[in-house]
Amino acid sequence: MKSRWIRRLLLAALLALAVVALRFTLFRPDLVPVTIYRVAEGRVEDTVTNSKAGTVRTRHRAALSPEIGGRIEKLAVREGDRIEEGQVLIHLADADYRAHVELSSRALDAARAADREACLARDQAERDYARYLRLDGEQIVSEEILDQVRSRRDTTSAHCEAARAEVQQALAGLKLARVNLAKTTLRAPFDGVVTQVSTEVGEWITPSPPGVPLPAVIEVIDPDAIYVDVPLDEVDIGKVTVGLLTRITLDAFADQAFTGRVARVAHFVRDIVDQNRTFDVDVEFEDEKFARTLPPGTSADVEIILNARDLALRVPSYALMEGSKVLVLRDTLLVAVPVETGLRNWEFTEVVRGLEAGEIVIVSLDRTEVKEGAQARISKETLK
């Protein structure tokens, strides 16, 4: 009888063990696969980024054309040429302008000769008048003759003044002729590079109506004055100051980031679209040699680094849940842990309190089954 009860107890124990074994094997719920990040120390930055794509620009850019119309006699540059300030770019046919300069020069010579003649006559009249005054004192000459001599002196003096005025007029005419002659030569306004030439030798540049500029035939830029024009949201206007370090990325160099500095912060709002308002910030590349290779108009994105901390305990920013919490894997259980954060940007967030180095934080939060209380297993580990 006693042995029968023992057998029954053993059978019940075996059944219980089988149920437990089935519970943790065959009927055990599948563990949710998750991607994790192990909390570690690293650099964390507080940054602001452009609200729209920035644009590479140059502070010196000019679309040039001669001030007058005419036939192109000399085209001294081609696209891509380096140029220096004052260098000749285009020269128009100038025979008629040179002839005008020559004509004005001869007119000046004639005016000066007339000036000398008139003023010599005035000097002679002055001497005659002085001599007749002495004779008048000795009562040798009549008053009528003295009046005639005085009148001749005044007349010759006026002729001399008129001749000198004509000399000044001739000088002005020569200056104007030379100015017009100079307009037949288009010169570089600054050191730079020719980016576009839209004319050829022998072509005519047609004069435009008064007040309408001639179409540009040459475009030049200064590659030593390259910068990035960055629009930022107005909420960041109080954070950004000149001199802040920046990180610049370009579509043409997708795997690289270039260091820059804030060179200017606009004091006014530039764009107002609906309720969005932006202000401009100019960023200059620290690598000036590389900046010279960039064509103006290229798009660029900029991160302005407001503050940074090295060796900060950090987690990926996308691991944070609503309410400043993170999911932590403890054994196989997902636990929501509140954290206190510090510096942050789109990549990493500093954890001031709530986590320790080495803790396992879940970053694959885009699946509904990844939630507090779920059983999970590690399927992948990421470093950011």
C-alpha positions as CSV (number, residue, x, y, z in Angstrom):
1,M,0.0,0.0,0.0
2,K,2.8,2.3,0.9
3,S,4.7,1.6,-2.2
4,R,1.5,2.3,-4.3
5,W,1.4,5.9,-2.8
6,I,5.1,6.4,-3.5
7,R,4.5,5.4,-7.1
8,R,1.6,7.8,-7.4
9,L,3.7,10.6,-5.9
10,L,6.6,9.9,-8.3
11,L,4.1,9.9,-11.2
12,A,2.6,13.2,-10.2
13,A,6.1,14.7,-9.8
14,L,7.1,13.4,-13.3
15,L,3.9,15.0,-14.8
16,A,4.7,18.3,-13.1
17,L,8.2,18.3,-14.4
18,A,6.9,17.5,-17.9
19,V,4.5,20.4,-17.7
20,V,7.2,22.7,-16.6
21,A,9.5,21.5,-19.3
22,L,6.8,22.0,-21.9
23,R,6.1,25.4,-20.6
24,F,9.7,26.5,-21.0
25,T,10.4,24.7,-24.3
26,L,7.6,23.8,-26.6
27,F,5.1,26.3,-25.2
28,R,7.6,29.0,-24.4
29,P,6.7,32.3,-26.2
30,D,9.2,33.4,-28.9
31,L,11.7,36.0,-27.7
32,V,11.5,39.3,-29.6
33,P,14.7,39.9,-31.6
34,V,16.1,43.4,-30.8
35,T,18.9,45.7,-31.9
36,I,20.9,47.0,-28.9
37,Y,23.5,49.6,-28.1
38,R,25.8,49.2,-25.1
39,V,25.9,52.5,-23.1
40,A,29.4,53.9,-23.4
41,E,31.4,57.2,-23.1
42,G,32.0,59.3,-26.1
43,R,31.6,62.8,-27.6
44,V,28.2,64.5,-27.5
45,E,27.5,67.8,-29.2
46,D,24.7,70.4,-29.0
47,T,24.1,71.5,-32.6
48,V,21.7,73.4,-34.8
49,T,21.3,72.6,-38.5
50,N,20.0,74.5,-41.5
51,S,16.3,74.5,-42.1
52,K,16.8,74.4,-45.9
53,A,19.8,73.4,-48.0
54,G,22.6,75.9,-47.8
55,T,24.4,77.2,-50.9
56,V,28.0,77.6,-51.7
57,R,28.6,81.2,-52.8
58,T,31.5,83.6,-53.4
59,R,31.7,87.1,-52.0
60,H,33.1,88.4,-55.4
61,R,31.1,87.4,-58.5
62,A,30.6,89.7,-61.5
63,A,28.7,89.4,-64.7
64,L,30.6,91.8,-67.0
65,S,30.0,93.6,-70.3
66,P,31.6,96.7,-71.9
67,E,29.9,100.0,-71.2
68,I,29.4,100.7,-74.9
69,G,28.5,98.7,-78.0
70,G,30.9,97.7,-80.7
71,R,32.8,95.0,-82.5
72,I,35.0,92.7,-80.5
73,E,38.5,93.0,-81.8
74,K,40.3,91.1,-79.0
75,L,39.1,88.4,-76.6
76,A,41.9,87.9,-74.2
77,V,40.5,85.1,-71.9
78,R,38.7,81.8,-72.0
79,E,36.6,79.9,-69.5
80,G,38.7,78.6,-66.6
81,D,41.5,81.2,-67.0
82,R,42.9,82.8,-63.9
83,I,42.8,86.6,-64.1
84,E,44.3,89.5,-62.1
85,E,42.7,92.8,-61.2
86,G,43.0,95.2,-64.1
87,Q,43.8,92.6,-66.7
88,V,42.3,93.1,-70.2
89,L,39.4,90.8,-70.9
90,I,37.9,92.2,-74.0
91,H,38.9,95.0,-76.4
92,L,36.5,96.6,-78.9
93,A,37.4,98.2,-82.2
94,D,38.4,101.7,-81.3
95,A,39.6,103.5,-84.4
96,D,36.8,106.1,-84.2
97,Y,37.4,106.7,-80.5
98,R,41.2,107.1,-81.1
99,A,40.4,109.6,-83.9
100,H,38.2,111.6,-81.5
101,V,41.0,111.7,-78.9
102,E,43.4,112.9,-81.6
103,L,40.9,115.6,-82.7
104,S,40.3,116.7,-79.1
105,S,44.1,116.9,-78.6
106,R,44.6,119.1,-81.6
107,A,41.7,121.3,-80.5
108,L,43.5,121.7,-77.1
109,D,46.7,122.7,-78.9
110,A,44.7,125.4,-80.9
111,A,43.0,126.7,-77.7
112,R,46.4,127.0,-75.9
113,A,47.9,128.9,-78.9
114,A,44.9,131.3,-78.9
115,D,45.3,131.6,-75.1
116,R,48.9,132.6,-75.5
117,E,48.1,135.1,-78.3
118,A,45.2,136.7,-76.3
119,C,47.2,136.9,-73.1
120,L,50.2,138.5,-74.9
121,A,47.9,141.1,-76.3
122,R,46.5,141.7,-72.8
123,D,50.0,142.1,-71.4
124,Q,50.9,144.6,-74.1
125,A,47.7,146.6,-73.4
126,E,48.5,146.6,-69.7
127,R,52.0,148.1,-70.5
128,D,50.5,150.7,-72.9
129,Y,47.9,151.7,-70.3
130,A,50.6,152.2,-67.6
131,R,52.7,154.4,-70.0
132,Y,49.7,156.6,-70.9
133,L,48.9,157.0,-67.3
134,R,52.3,158.5,-66.7
135,L,51.9,160.8,-69.7
136,D,48.5,161.8,-68.4
137,G,50.1,162.8,-65.2
138,E,52.4,165.1,-67.1
139,Q,49.3,166.4,-69.1
140,I,50.8,165.3,-72.4
141,V,48.0,163.0,-73.5
142,S,44.3,163.8,-73.8
143,E,41.6,162.1,-71.8
144,E,40.0,160.7,-74.9
145,I,43.2,158.8,-75.9
146,L,43.6,157.6,-72.3
147,D,40.0,156.2,-72.4
148,Q,40.8,154.4,-75.7
149,V,43.9,152.8,-74.2
150,R,42.0,151.8,-71.1
151,S,39.3,150.2,-73.2
152,R,41.8,148.3,-75.2
153,R,43.4,147.0,-72.0
154,D,40.0,145.8,-70.7
155,T,39.1,144.2,-74.0
156,T,42.3,142.2,-74.3
157,S,42.0,141.1,-70.7
158,A,38.5,139.7,-71.4
159,H,39.9,138.0,-74.5
160,C,42.6,136.4,-72.5
161,E,40.1,135.1,-69.9
162,A,37.9,133.7,-72.7
163,A,40.9,132.0,-74.3
164,R,41.7,130.4,-71.0
165,A,38.1,129.2,-70.6
166,E,38.4,127.7,-74.1
167,V,41.5,125.8,-73.0
168,Q,39.7,124.3,-70.0
169,Q,36.8,123.4,-72.3
170,A,39.3,121.7,-74.7
171,L,40.9,119.9,-71.8
172,A,37.4,118.6,-70.7
173,G,36.7,117.5,-74.3
174,L,40.0,115.6,-74.4
175,K,39.3,113.9,-71.1
176,L,35.8,112.8,-72.3
177,A,37.4,111.4,-75.5
178,R,39.9,109.4,-73.4
179,V,37.2,108.2,-71.1
180,N,35.1,106.9,-74.1
181,L,38.3,105.3,-75.5
182,A,38.9,103.5,-72.2
183,K,35.3,102.1,-72.4
184,T,36.4,100.0,-75.4
185,T,38.5,97.9,-73.0
186,L,36.9,95.6,-70.5
187,R,39.2,94.9,-67.5
188,A,39.0,92.4,-64.6
189,P,37.5,94.1,-61.5
190,F,39.4,91.7,-59.1
191,D,41.6,88.6,-59.1
192,G,39.6,85.5,-60.0
193,V,38.6,82.9,-62.5
194,V,36.6,83.2,-65.7
195,T,33.6,81.0,-65.4
196,Q,31.7,81.9,-68.6
197,V,32.4,83.6,-71.9
198,S,29.4,84.1,-74.2
199,T,31.0,86.0,-77.2
200,E,33.7,85.7,-79.8
201,V,36.1,87.8,-81.8
202,G,34.3,89.7,-84.5
203,E,30.9,89.7,-82.9
204,W,29.0,92.9,-82.3
205,I,27.8,94.0,-78.9
206,T,24.7,95.9,-79.6
207,P,24.2,99.2,-77.7
208,S,21.2,99.1,-75.3
209,P,18.7,101.9,-74.7
210,P,19.6,104.4,-72.0
211,G,19.2,102.9,-68.6
212,V,19.3,99.3,-69.8
213,P,22.6,97.5,-69.3
214,L,24.3,95.4,-72.0
215,P,23.9,91.7,-71.6
216,A,26.8,90.1,-69.7
217,V,29.4,88.5,-72.0
218,I,31.9,87.4,-69.3
219,E,31.4,86.1,-65.8
220,V,34.1,85.9,-63.2
221,I,34.3,84.7,-59.6
222,D,36.9,85.0,-56.9
223,P,37.6,81.4,-55.6
224,D,39.4,82.8,-52.6
225,A,36.2,84.2,-51.2
226,I,34.1,81.0,-51.1
227,Y,31.6,80.6,-48.3
228,V,28.3,78.7,-47.5
229,D,25.1,80.7,-47.1
230,V,23.0,78.8,-44.6
231,P,19.4,79.5,-43.7
232,L,18.5,78.7,-40.0
233,D,15.2,78.7,-38.3
234,E,14.5,81.9,-36.4
235,V,14.2,80.0,-33.0
236,D,18.0,79.6,-33.2
237,I,18.9,83.2,-33.8
238,G,19.9,83.8,-30.2
239,K,22.2,80.7,-30.1
240,V,24.5,81.3,-33.0
241,T,27.5,83.6,-32.8
242,V,30.5,84.4,-35.0
243,G,33.4,82.1,-34.5
244,L,31.4,78.9,-33.7
245,L,32.8,75.7,-35.1
246,T,30.8,74.0,-37.9
247,R,30.6,70.8,-39.8
248,I,29.9,71.1,-43.5
249,T,28.7,68.2,-45.8
250,L,28.2,68.3,-49.5
251,D,26.3,65.9,-51.8
252,A,29.4,65.6,-54.0
253,F,31.5,64.4,-51.0
254,A,28.9,62.2,-49.3
255,D,31.3,60.4,-47.0
256,Q,33.2,63.4,-45.8
257,A,32.6,66.3,-43.5
258,F,34.5,69.6,-43.6
259,T,35.3,71.9,-40.8
260,G,34.3,75.5,-40.9
261,R,33.6,78.6,-38.8
262,V,30.6,81.0,-38.6
263,A,31.8,84.2,-40.2
264,R,28.6,86.3,-40.2
265,V,25.2,86.1,-38.5
266,A,22.4,88.2,-40.2
267,H,20.5,90.6,-38.0
268,F,17.3,90.3,-39.9
269,V,14.8,87.7,-41.2
270,R,15.3,86.8,-44.8
271,D,12.5,84.5,-45.8
272,I,8.9,84.4,-44.6
273,V,7.0,81.4,-46.1
274,D,3.7,80.7,-44.3
275,Q,4.7,80.7,-40.7
276,N,8.3,79.6,-41.3
277,R,11.0,82.4,-40.9
278,T,14.7,82.0,-41.5
279,F,17.8,84.1,-41.0
280,D,21.1,83.8,-42.9
281,V,24.5,82.6,-41.5
282,D,27.7,82.7,-43.5
283,V,30.1,79.8,-42.9
284,E,33.7,79.8,-44.2
285,F,35.7,76.6,-44.8
286,E,38.9,76.2,-42.7
287,D,40.4,74.3,-45.6
288,E,40.8,77.3,-48.0
289,K,42.5,75.2,-50.7
290,F,39.5,72.8,-50.9
291,A,37.1,75.7,-50.8
292,R,38.6,77.1,-54.0
293,T,37.6,73.9,-55.9
294,L,33.9,74.3,-55.2
295,P,31.7,75.9,-57.8
296,P,29.3,78.5,-56.5
297,G,25.7,77.2,-56.5
298,T,26.6,73.9,-55.0
299,S,24.2,72.8,-52.2
300,A,25.6,72.2,-48.7
301,D,24.3,71.2,-45.2
302,V,25.8,72.7,-42.1
303,E,25.8,71.7,-38.4
304,I,26.8,74.5,-36.1
305,I,28.3,73.2,-32.9
306,L,27.0,75.2,-29.9
307,N,28.6,73.1,-27.2
308,A,30.4,69.8,-27.0
309,R,31.5,67.3,-24.3
310,D,34.0,64.5,-24.6
311,L,33.8,61.3,-22.5
312,A,30.1,61.8,-21.8
313,L,27.9,58.8,-21.1
314,R,25.7,58.6,-24.2
315,V,23.0,56.7,-26.1
316,P,21.8,57.2,-29.7
317,S,19.2,59.9,-29.8
318,Y,16.7,57.7,-31.5
319,A,16.7,55.3,-28.5
320,L,14.9,57.8,-26.4
321,M,11.1,57.3,-25.9
322,E,8.5,59.7,-24.9
323,G,8.9,61.0,-21.3
324,S,12.7,60.7,-21.5
325,K,12.8,56.9,-21.1
326,V,14.8,54.2,-22.7
327,L,14.2,50.4,-23.0
328,V,16.8,48.4,-21.2
329,L,17.3,44.6,-21.7
330,R,17.7,42.9,-18.3
331,D,18.2,39.1,-18.8
332,T,15.4,38.6,-21.3
333,L,13.0,41.3,-20.0
334,L,12.5,44.7,-21.5
335,V,12.4,47.4,-18.8
336,A,11.6,51.1,-19.3
337,V,14.1,53.2,-17.4
338,P,13.7,57.0,-16.9
339,V,16.8,59.0,-17.6
340,E,18.0,62.6,-17.2
341,T,19.6,64.0,-20.4
342,G,22.1,66.7,-21.1
343,L,23.6,67.7,-24.5
344,R,22.1,66.2,-27.6
345,N,21.9,66.3,-31.3
346,W,20.3,64.1,-34.0
347,E,23.0,61.4,-33.4
348,F,23.7,61.1,-29.7
349,T,22.2,62.2,-26.4
350,E,24.2,62.6,-23.1
351,V,22.8,60.6,-20.2
352,V,23.4,62.5,-16.9
353,R,21.5,60.1,-14.7
354,G,19.6,56.8,-14.9
355,L,22.1,54.5,-16.8
356,E,25.5,53.1,-16.3
357,A,28.2,52.2,-18.7
358,G,27.7,48.8,-20.2
359,E,23.9,48.7,-19.8
360,I,22.0,47.3,-22.9
361,V,19.7,49.8,-24.5
362,I,17.2,48.9,-27.2
363,V,17.3,51.0,-30.4
364,S,15.0,49.0,-32.6
365,L,11.8,50.8,-31.4
366,D,10.1,50.9,-34.8
367,R,8.3,47.5,-34.1
368,T,5.1,47.3,-32.0
369,E,6.3,44.1,-30.3
370,V,9.3,45.9,-28.8
371,K,7.8,47.3,-25.7
372,E,8.1,47.3,-21.9
373,G,7.5,43.9,-20.4
374,A,8.3,41.9,-23.6
375,Q,10.7,39.0,-23.6
376,A,13.5,39.7,-26.0
377,R,16.8,38.5,-27.3
378,I,19.8,40.2,-28.9
379,S,19.8,39.9,-32.7
380,K,22.1,42.8,-33.6
381,E,24.4,45.3,-31.9
382,T,25.1,48.8,-33.2
383,L,27.7,51.4,-32.3
384,K,25.5,54.4,-33.1
